Amino acid sequence: MDGVGVTYESIRDRSFDELKRKLYALQGTIPFGINYVVNRRTIDDLNTAAQFAESAGAAELLLLPEEPVGLGQKIDLVSLEALYSWVADYKGNLRLSISSRYREMVETQLALEKEPEHMAFAHVDAEGVLKRTSFDSTGFKIGNAGLLAAFQNFSMG
């Protein structure tokens, strides 16, 4: 999610109301989290985004300070400092997590906390590709052998 309302719509060229409808439809059916890209355009929407995520039933808000991948640019220092302050002051009920590069910023409970870091911060994209982070352009396709087999290839690669 890149911002809320007009911010989201201007970045994604999609309806925020449609996103809301889809997320509210998930309530109570499966646990889900929201990935939130943080940059100078989205930082001011962070409070509203967290409130929305909580009201939609999300279990987690994954903060993704923007990286220079594809059309993205690295998050600027002013926005990064604002994010650091926001995290320090956050009092909501969502579990916060953050991309691996900024892991010292958030006390997170890793889903894979007993695993090596390259596995604990791994990302599976919508195409079924296991990546080191959500920003990586390459990874391992999760095939018929399943996720654990992909992790084995991931560890050797």
Secondary structure by P-SEA (a helix, b strand, c coil): ccccaaaaaaaacccaaaaaaaaaaacccccbbbbbbbccccccaaaaaaaaaaaacccbbbbbccccccccccccaaaaaaaaaaaaaccccccccccccccccccccccccccccccccccccccccccccccccbbbbbccccaaaaaaaaaac
